[in-house]
Amino acid sequence: MARLFNHVCLLTFLVIVLCLSFAKGAKTLGVSYDGRSLIINGRRELIFSGSIHYPRSTPDVWPELIARAKRGGLNAIDTYVFWNVHEPAQGKYNFEGRYDLVKFLKLIQRHKMYAILRLGPFIQAEWNYGGFPYWLREINNITFRSDNPPFKNQMQKFTNHIVKMMKDEKLFAPQGGPIILSQIENEYSMVQAAFKESGSRYIEWAAKMAIGLKTGVPWIMCKQTNAPQEVISACNGRNCGDTFKGPGSPKKPTLWTENWTAQYRVFGDPPSQRSAEDLAYAVARFFSKSGGTLVNYYMYHGGTNLGRGSADFVTTRYYDEAPLDEFGLQKEPKWGHLKDLHHALALSRKALLWGVRSNEKLGQDVEAWVYELPKHNVCAAFLTNYHSRLDKSVNFRGVDYFLPHRSISVLPDCKTVVFNTQKVNAQHNARTYHPSKEANKHSSWQMYHERIPSFRRTSLKSMTPLELMDLTKDTTDYAWYITRFHLEDEDLPIRRDIKPVIQISNLGHAMHVFVNGKYIGMGHGNKVEKAFVFQRPVRLRPGVNHIAILGMIVGLPDNGPYLERRMLGLHVVTIQGLNTGTLDLTANTWAHKVGMDGELKNIFDPRETDNVKWTRASKGSQVTWYKRTFDAPHGDDPVIVDMSSMGKGWIWINGESIGRYWTSYESVLGTPTQSEYHIPRPFLKPKDNLLVIFEEHWGNPNKVQIKTVSRDNICTIVSEFHPAQVKSWTRENSHIRTVSDDLKPTAHLKCSKGKVIKSIAFASYGNPQGACGNFTVGTCHSKQAKIVAEKVCLGKPSCTLPISNEAYQTDPRCPGTTRTLAIQAKCSRHAA
């Protein structure tokens, strides 16, 4: 018996050892968190993420966009889920083409990256109706984003549908998939007060509903103070390192879900940008001061609002100043400078994830944030000068360091500066547009002029003008409002210096006005003030007078409470200046026609373009369709259509809408907000592509051009006072090790794939002035710089140049020298 007992004990012991061995070797799947970071598959991680929205590009470019993001140092891709494209009609789903969410997520996984899935389903995102499908508005007794059963029912149905799809495809991290975070709702604190108690109940319900779906990954809410239950509140903004008050619990990590890489643009906006230096400073500040461990760049690639994608007044081009521009090209130095920052932070990974954080004041406006594990020889320091104008010198642990104004130096070992946010080693580039010979040859335009509808032949009538959104139902931007009225001779002014004036109060967004068949002008609101008042003198006659107003929507609203109650279109219409006083036509009986004839007949579709009679084109007509055919530009550079000569309308390529254009809406600087409109390459065939334009009020189609896009003008501007390239260092165990014997700064130039450096347009060493594309020599200048640059770089896809007085034979005593090298080079295709 004792012997049997011993055998059983031994067998039990072996089973336990075997189980422990398997457990030790097994990979723990799933995502958890604590107050420090996300813990993914049992491992703490620093997350560098970038937003790329699958509907804003075409599937053919998804792999390269993701690959470029990964080469830029990202390890995660973030995307919203777009309800209105996936459920365009209630209960009918679409996940095809550029709406193929599963394909997009699997591509992320294939690149060995994580995914952050922001379900919303309200997303804002400068997207049409904030992502809500229009049919949602027409459900009885619905109130969006509140404790309202009709809304919650539809929201839960869609959320369940997406989560089930992700589970079925095994895309959540516990299933071995890429999704490590999900988001429910979006920036709800911006509207919560408007709903009072209903808002508080709703946000609690939303959190509970999401958690109940048991995805195995954490849920987040953006800009949600004290997010309910286990949901993590995350920061959105430009400077979360200084503005974020924290996730609301010491048990939750500090996450930055939207670091705005620039500013989205609306029609009428002047140019705007955010520098690479400012962006890098904000990220380094967040990781060092706030203890953040996840940053997501919104956007990393903005793309194009194709079709009806744009929210009200938002341009077709989206976040073009992101590290990857609208066309997916690397915008330098932003892409490269952030890549260098990610490498510097990755060198500090162990300290940031496990070290004890402390703060040391180094003087006025300067400080050090230190992460340290002394027993393990782990230490990283972030030396910060937050003065906006003054450079500083500091002493940290017995060593002197120079800190440019508003900059952070990263010391992954508390000794060595591997990166400074103000010192840009990355190359610069400039975007250029090139007319395509093959696409623009034999340009022959035809036109079809829309007829103004008559009151008598239009069947949809009402006493007062109908609301524009209810009329169009997001199927078109356009609806005609037509009325007629009778005047006697004595109603009209007798004096020649007095003319009747039509005054129209419009709730938005825009309109064109015709009186007795003549065009009298356009009125429009803007992103801030949708409503406007239009006034014009008009020529009226005794007898019957006709008014036709083309009402227009420029995208549905995407923010604020009570979206379901928004109203657009005509409000009050009067004629002033008559002998009999003001004539109010608001309740005069109005006829309505939805959409343009050309839309209804699909004349933008190559198969149906002959549904109308086309004639030879002329310029300057209102409500006119234009068409021509063209051959695709050679090569694989991105393609645009330059609409500088047109006014406002829509563009189609082979039946595919590439969105609205509005070049006649100039900013206060006197230039259009956007003139070039992206034609995705998959929309093109080699020959005979159909280009159709609907022009609302004025244009000259003969000056419309097809062009290609490149960033072949590349530059570098580096001084002797820059750190060496950050890739000169790596980390082995707890030690920073150099991978280069020479730690002096160098200048690098690199052309895009398949191209080589063909010419050196500018070269100077000393104190050159200006920026890429606009360099000038300073008072200290070496002619030798161009000789050296041409010898080292011409004919090569990339080159590295030294930074020193000796290399360029300059006098180091030259007054004013900054010991800076500036080079501008031109890349082009390598001749076969």
Buried (B, 14 or more C-beta within 10 A) or exposed (E): EEEEEEEEEEEEEEEEEEEEEEEEEEEEBBBEBEEBBBBBBEEBBBBBBBBBBBBBBBBEBBEEBBBBBBEBBBBBBBBBBBBBBBBBEEEEBEEEEBBBBEBBBBBBBEBEBBBBBBBBBBBBBBBBBBBBBBBBBEBEEBBBBBBBEBBBEBBBEBBEBBBEBBBEBEBBBBBEBBBBBBBBBBBBBBBBEEBEEBBBBBBBBBBEBBBEBEBBBBBBBBBBEEBBEBBBBBBBBBBBBEEBEBBBEEEBBBBBBBBBBBBBBBBBBEEEEBBBBBBBBBBBBBBBBBBBBBBBBBBBBBBBBBBBBBBBBBBBBBBBBBBBBBBBBBBBBBBBBBBBBBBBBBBBBBBBBBBEBEEBEBEEBBBBBBBBBEEEEBBBBBBBBBBEEEEBEBEBEEEEBBBBBBBBBBBBBBEBBBBBBBBBBBBBBBBBBEEBEBBBEEBEBBBBBBEBBEBEEBEEEEEBBBBBBBBBEBEBBBBBBBBBBEBEEEBBEEEEEEBBBBBBBBBBBBBBBBBBEEBBBBBBBBBEEBEBEBEBBBEBEEEEBBBBBBBBBBBBBBBEBEBBEBEBBBBBBBBBBBBEEEBEBBEBBBBBBBBBBBBEBBBBBBEEBEBBEBEEBBBEBBBBBBBBBBBBBEEEBBBBBBBEBBBBBBBBBBBBBBBBBBBBBBBEEEEBBBBBBBBBBEBBEEEEBBBBBBBBBBBBBBEBBBBBBBBBBBBBBBBBBBBBBBEBBEBEEEEBEEEEEEBBBBBBBBBBEEBBBBEBBBBBBBBBBBEBBEBEBBEBBBEBBBBBBBEBBBEEBBBEBBBBBEBBEBEEEBEEBBBBBBBBBBBBBEEE
